[in-house]
Every structure is written in structure tokens, then in C-alpha cells.
Amino acid sequence: MKKSYKIEVDCANCANLMEEAAKKTAGVKDCVVSFMTQKMKVEFDEGAEPAAVMQDVLKNCKKVESDCEIYL
């Protein structure tokens, strides 16, 4: 399953950090973050619960970029 989320991030480097943090989160198969469009596209592992996984993604992204936001 793939879902797209609106994000708020200040720079392209921060977007890259968010993308890497999201990819390392359990339940995430792949992730692409676009600084230009302020969007995060997430592909979830088979059987993963997107709402629960995205809570973990947000926590992991906040660790690398404290002022980022993902609109769930």
C-alpha cells in the first residue's frame, strides 16, 4: 500500500534526513520525500498498519529534524 502525506520541512537536506529516517522505520518498504512539493510518499510493508507505522515515522523524523511536521 502506498500513501502520500503533506509535510513541512525547511530545507532539502532536512528532507533527505527525513527520508532516510522513514526508510529505517519498521513497516516502511520505501519512502520518497520531496522538498519542492513538501510531500512524503510512503510504501508500507505487506500487512503493516499505516496509521501506527506513521506515528513511528514521525517520531524518527523528529529525532533528525526536530521542527519538521508530517500531517497525518
FENGIRA-V601324 format. One line per field, one symbol per residue. ss: DSSP state (H for helix, E for strand, L for the rest). psi: psi as a letter, one per 40 degrees, with the letter a starting at -180 (. if undefined). burial: + if it has 16 or more other C-alpha atoms within 10 Angstrom, else -. Layout:
ss=???
psi=???
burial=???
//
This chain:
ss=LEEEEEEELLLHHHHHHHHHHHHLLLLEEEEEEELLLLEEEEEELLLLLHHHHHHHHHHHHHHHLLLLEEEL
psi=hiihihihididdddddddddddehhehdiihhhddefihhhhiiheihdddddddddddddddgdeihhh.
burial=------+++----++-+++++++-+-+++++++++--++++++++----+--++-+++-+++--+--+++--
//
